[in-house]
Amino acid sequence: MTTPDAHLDTGALALSALPPDELAPAEEHVLTCESCRVELAGFRETVARLAAVAAESPPASLRRSVLAAVAVTPQLPPVTGSAPTSEPGDPLVGRHRMPEEPTPAPPDNVRALRPWYRRPAALIAAAVAAVVIGGGVVAITQFRGQQQVAQTPEQCVATAADRTVQTPADGHGEVVYAPSCGAVTVDVTGLPALGDDRTYQLWALSDRPQTAPRSMALLPQAAQGQQQVVTEPTQSGEVQVAITAEPSGGSPAPTPPIVWMASLTP
Amino acid sequence: MPPPDPPRANRPLSAVPDPAATPEELLRLTALGREDAFERLYDSFSARVFGLARRIVRDPSHAEEIAQEVFLEIWRRASRFDPAKGSATSWIMTLTHARAVDRVRSAQAATDREVKVAQSSTERDVDSVVEAVESAFERRAVQRCLGTLTELQRESITLAYFSGYTYREVAELLTAPLPTIKTRLRDGLIRLRDCLGVAS
């Protein structure tokens, strides 16, 4: 007779404080216990609000690196078929849980973080949950895979431990440089739009005076006055990046004046 | 002559999301590929995501990595969020908590996680936190409600949540019987829930 204990598990369950061997029985119990399910849903919302007391502003560089990573990361399609998800156009259900919801409703992504063998069989048997889990497993596999396989330079720069963030003298945009990646991500914002026959060109400047500026990229979006983020490989001895306005198609060497310049490192 | 595809990148309706948009609405727009909505989501959750991760893993650079992973996953998985299953806040914070706990439980990071630090860290919140008035209110409300708990309820919940301990570890640390801790976690959450006005 484990039922009284099982009713008590909702608190530990909502706090992710059950050890692995107690997790599956507790989740199975919740599936068959309407009042536990309602209680667990309320607890999960309660627990989510606890984080407010730990709130702490992250370094500003995190915002840049998150947005840089997002700019090169594709999104997963929605789960289609019989999953009871709301359509994008539907009015939002709001922040309250629906008591009649047939699953214990941890976010599917979190459930999917657990190894498959720890998942209760009863949950997999529930058709609705199975759809959700299926999507989750695929997603996490892809997510983990993305971290394990060779990264793109963008991802490397966005997540490198040694990345540094510099702001150009004029305050527009940002330069994230990661020596371990041998690459730099340059985020250009706030440059004035150029005429149709002109473009901005990005240059790498070496600390060796005899080394000519090296063309890294053309910046057609920046030339239209828009934000543009590019990630380009760097070479040894390069210490600065600079932007000039050039004829469309670019130039072999920068045409003064330099309109924007930033150091790679502090 | 290119086919007349809908211009996804510069669709005319990509106005800035309504300033009063709920996190749920921002997630919905994020699922449509709207980076501006995602940025708004980042701005409203970054302090909580980073702060919770930092509280759990303690090392700021690890916390940054976790926050980066969490936000990237929010971006990737926005289409999978189902408002019928809980709030966006719950979705995001549960993911953050799971990631951070995953990290401490898998790494042998127990060395620098001292119970004392975890227990006495409430003070530190006051000066190291965010500017937004709204989150200050929320923080005060949660702190006030934590204050209505018994000491054992509060310690059990904060050790489980902010240190990522299992209830057995909590029982060990507080030298209390296992069923007692399980019960305190539950009745403590009931009190917190009612104090915060969370619909049950």
Interface residues (C-beta under 8 A of the other chain):
Chain A: D5 L8 D9 T10 G11 A12 A14 L15 S16 A17 L18 P19 V38 E39 A41 G42 F43 R44 E45 T46 V47 A48 R49 L50 A51 A52 V53 A54 A55 E56 S57 P58 P59 L62 R63 S65 V66 L67 A69 V70 A71 T73 P74 Q75 L76 P77 P78 V79 A83 P84 T85 S86 P88 L92 V93 G94 R95 H96 R97 M98 E101 T103 A105 P106 P107 D108 N109 V110 L113 V132 G135 G136 A139 F143 A158 T159 A161
Chain B: T22 E24 E25 R28 A31 L32 G33 E35 F38 E39 Y42 D43 S46 A47 R48 V49 F50 G51 L52 R54 R55 P60 S61 A63 E64 E65 A67 Q68 F71 L72 E73 W75 R76 R77 A78 S79 R80 F81 D82 P83 A84 K85 G86 S87 A88 T89 S90 W91 I92 M93 T94 L95 T96 H97 A98 R99 V101 D102 T122 D125 S128 V129 V130 E131 S135 E138 R139 A141 V142 Q143 L146 I157 A160 Y161 F162 G164 Y165 T166 Y167 R168 V170 P179 K182 T183 R184 L185 R186 D187 G188 L189 I190 L192 R193 L196 V198 A199 S200
